[in-house]
Amino acid sequence: MDLRESTSDRAFRDEVRSFIAKNLPKDLKDKSDAGLRLTVEDGQRWHKVLASHGWGAPGWSREHGGCGWDHSRQYIWEEEMAMAGCPPLSPFAVKMVGPVIQAFGTPEQKARFLPPAVSGEHLWCQGYSEPNAGSDLAALRTMAVKTGDKYVVNGMKIWNSYGHKADWMFALVRTSTEGKTQEGITVLLIDMKTKGISHRPIITIDGSHILNEVRFDDVEVPLDNRIGEENKGWTYAKYLLGNERALIAQIAQSTKLVKRLKEVGAKELSEGQGIIDDGDFRSKLAAIEVELDALRVTNQRVLFESRTGSAGNGGAILKSKGTFISQALSELMLEAVGYYASPWVLEQFDAGWNQPPIGPGYAKNAMPLYARQRANTIEGGSEEIQKNVIAKQVLGL
Ligand SMILES: Cc1cc2nc3c(=O)[nH]c(=O)nc-3n(C[C@H](O)[C@H](O)[C@H](O)COP(=O)(O)OP(=O)(O)OC[C@H]3O[C@@H](n4cnc5c(N)ncnc54)[C@H](O)[C@@H]3O)c2cc1C
């Protein structure tokens, strides 16, 4: 496998860059440059622009409405999007449930669910975790009882991202209590407007409302919405988790953060010096940049080797290392921004004070970014669980 960017990859990078420059709506670009919060709706709007150009699902085959790009082009696309400050795209449809429907869905399910995933029309959410089933996911207890041509679902999901906005949920439910816990799980696609679904917000330490508790009270789901075989959902769930973990590695976003750290580090905060002139800061940043380069290569290797449409257990390596890097970068950003990360910068109360010298986008985002990146250790499976997967499944210990 040759990891160098080919001439055609470089031409492709130019094509992506000029497409973004021409097509990213100005108000979204301005919002991003000013460090304002980009919403899930902003991401959906941008997804629709990409889809109208045929770029709605880069990693999917053309047969399913995707771009059919190889792993290098997919990465170039992600990196250019992050560097240009494009709104992040919701991963649930294109990166998570879409590949599962392609691999295990019926022709009817593919015809029904794949086109609105590519176009950005359907927003999806993930119904895996429950109050007593996180790391031990197979302990989940939300029951689905088959009655005629439907399942009746009762139970509760927790830590559900965007359930309050999503059109659809891919959910793990229990359809059997016989045998091993993994053997009684089924995947259902649930319309979030169905009677009996309710949710309560969970506000996180960065102040966001992304997470929810979702309840199911006698929710009727047609049998046609079951993925694959009943009680075989654990296989499909693991297929999806490999891809989820790979995307939490956030390599393109970390690449952008390194660039921002160099920019902010060069600004003069005190005594005519930027923090980049501080040898200790510079060596910490350089060490992380080296780790990021290594992760980029590992990412290419995992994607190259996964011919099945899932990053599989390689996703655990990417998530573990990517989390370490993105958290370390968020800590360095706090160090670089220093006092200006505080929500109570005293100068804001002085007449005529406008902005901190390092630029408002950097300053106001440093603390929320730091707080948000803490969650990377937990979401998609905690760090300890990734280490267990790497030890058992990758290293065979
Ligand atoms: C920001 C965010 C978004 C999320 N979004 C979603 C979502 O959209 N949908 C969804 O279904 N879930 C979502 N989750 C939930 C996430 O998947 C779970 O939080 C995660 O799997 C951990 O489960 P838990 O919280 O129940 O912790 P627990 O499983 O209770 O773990 C508690 C601690 O014990 C440790 N531990 C547990 N078992 C072991 C073991 N065998 N060996 C060593 N250590 C162990 C864990 O590492 C952890 O430190 C999200 C979580 C976060 C933080």
The ligand as an SDF file (V2000), in Angstrom:
LIG
                    3D

 53 58  0  0  0  0  0  0  0  0999 V2000
  -21.3650   12.4720   24.2940 C   0  0  0  0  0  0  0  0  0  0  0  0
  -21.9570   11.0940   24.2850 C   0  0  0  0  0  0  0  0  0  0  0  0
  -22.8130   10.7220   23.2690 C   0  0  0  0  0  0  0  0  0  0  0  0
  -23.4080    9.4700   23.2760 C   0  0  0  0  0  0  0  0  0  0  0  0
  -24.3100    9.1680   22.2850 N   0  0  0  0  0  0  0  0  0  0  0  0
  -24.9210    7.9740   22.3070 C   0  0  0  0  0  0  0  0  0  0  0  0
  -25.9230    7.6740   21.3330 C   0  0  0  0  0  0  0  0  0  0  0  0
  -26.2330    8.4880   20.4480 O   0  0  0  0  0  0  0  0  0  0  0  0
  -26.5340    6.4840   21.4060 N   0  0  0  0  0  0  0  0  0  0  0  0
  -26.2180    5.5540   22.3510 C   0  0  0  0  0  0  0  0  0  0  0  0
  -26.7920    4.4770   22.3110 O   0  0  0  0  0  0  0  0  0  0  0  0
  -25.3010    5.8120   23.2990 N   0  0  0  0  0  0  0  0  0  0  0  0
  -24.6430    6.9930   23.2970 C   0  0  0  0  0  0  0  0  0  0  0  0
  -23.7050    7.2860   24.2690 N   0  0  0  0  0  0  0  0  0  0  0  0
  -23.4930    6.3240   25.3530 C   0  0  0  0  0  0  0  0  0  0  0  0
  -22.1410    5.6010   25.3540 C   0  0  0  0  0  0  0  0  0  0  0  0
  -22.0900    4.6460   24.3440 O   0  0  0  0  0  0  0  0  0  0  0  0
  -21.9700    4.9740   26.7460 C   0  0  0  0  0  0  0  0  0  0  0  0
  -21.9070    6.0310   27.6840 O   0  0  0  0  0  0  0  0  0  0  0  0
  -20.7080    4.1270   26.8440 C   0  0  0  0  0  0  0  0  0  0  0  0
  -20.8400    2.9660   26.0820 O   0  0  0  0  0  0  0  0  0  0  0  0
  -20.3750    3.7570   28.3040 C   0  0  0  0  0  0  0  0  0  0  0  0
  -21.4600    3.1880   28.9370 O   0  0  0  0  0  0  0  0  0  0  0  0
  -21.9830    3.7190   30.3640 P   0  0  0  0  0  0  0  0  0  0  0  0
  -22.1200    5.1850   30.2770 O   0  0  0  0  0  0  0  0  0  0  0  0
  -23.1760    2.9250   30.7230 O   0  0  0  0  0  0  0  0  0  0  0  0
  -20.7940    3.4380   31.3730 O   0  0  0  0  0  0  0  0  0  0  0  0
  -20.5310    2.0850   32.1530 P   0  0  0  0  0  0  0  0  0  0  0  0
  -20.6370    0.9270   31.2190 O   0  0  0  0  0  0  0  0  0  0  0  0
  -21.3750    2.0620   33.3860 O   0  0  0  0  0  0  0  0  0  0  0  0
  -19.0120    2.2480   32.5620 O   0  0  0  0  0  0  0  0  0  0  0  0
  -18.5970    2.9970   33.7080 C   0  0  0  0  0  0  0  0  0  0  0  0
  -17.0940    2.8670   33.8370 C   0  0  0  0  0  0  0  0  0  0  0  0
  -16.7280    1.4940   34.0850 O   0  0  0  0  0  0  0  0  0  0  0  0
  -15.7630    1.0500   33.1440 C   0  0  0  0  0  0  0  0  0  0  0  0
  -15.9850   -0.3570   32.7630 N   0  0  0  0  0  0  0  0  0  0  0  0
  -17.1760   -0.9390   32.4980 C   0  0  0  0  0  0  0  0  0  0  0  0
  -16.9900   -2.2340   32.1370 N   0  0  0  0  0  0  0  0  0  0  0  0
  -15.6460   -2.4510   32.1460 C   0  0  0  0  0  0  0  0  0  0  0  0
  -14.8240   -3.5790   31.8360 C   0  0  0  0  0  0  0  0  0  0  0  0
  -15.3490   -4.7400   31.4280 N   0  0  0  0  0  0  0  0  0  0  0  0
  -13.4740   -3.4470   31.9370 N   0  0  0  0  0  0  0  0  0  0  0  0
  -12.9240   -2.2680   32.3440 C   0  0  0  0  0  0  0  0  0  0  0  0
  -13.6610   -1.1540   32.6490 N   0  0  0  0  0  0  0  0  0  0  0  0
  -14.9990   -1.2580   32.5460 C   0  0  0  0  0  0  0  0  0  0  0  0
  -15.9660    1.9370   31.9280 C   0  0  0  0  0  0  0  0  0  0  0  0
  -14.8020    2.0210   31.1410 O   0  0  0  0  0  0  0  0  0  0  0  0
  -16.3390    3.2670   32.5670 C   0  0  0  0  0  0  0  0  0  0  0  0
  -15.1810    3.9720   32.9140 O   0  0  0  0  0  0  0  0  0  0  0  0
  -23.0970    8.5350   24.2990 C   0  0  0  0  0  0  0  0  0  0  0  0
  -22.2050    8.9020   25.3210 C   0  0  0  0  0  0  0  0  0  0  0  0
  -21.6400   10.1610   25.3230 C   0  0  0  0  0  0  0  0  0  0  0  0
  -20.7170   10.5410   26.4390 C   0  0  0  0  0  0  0  0  0  0  0  0
  1  2  1  0
  2  3  1  0
  2 52  2  0
  3  4  2  0
  4  5  1  0
  4 50  1  0
  5  6  2  0
  6  7  1  0
  6 13  1  0
  7  8  2  0
  7  9  1  0
  9 10  1  0
 10 11  2  0
 10 12  1  0
 12 13  2  0
 13 14  1  0
 14 15  1  0
 14 50  1  0
 15 16  1  0
 16 17  1  0
 16 18  1  0
 18 19  1  0
 18 20  1  0
 20 21  1  0
 20 22  1  0
 22 23  1  0
 23 24  1  0
 24 25  2  0
 24 26  1  0
 24 27  1  0
 27 28  1  0
 28 29  2  0
 28 30  1  0
 28 31  1  0
 31 32  1  0
 32 33  1  0
 33 34  1  0
 33 48  1  0
 34 35  1  0
 35 36  1  0
 35 46  1  0
 36 37  1  0
 36 45  1  0
 37 38  2  0
 38 39  1  0
 39 40  1  0
 39 45  2  0
 40 41  1  0
 40 42  2  0
 42 43  1  0
 43 44  2  0
 44 45  1  0
 46 47  1  0
 46 48  1  0
 48 49  1  0
 50 51  2  0
 51 52  1  0
 52 53  1  0
M  END
$$$$
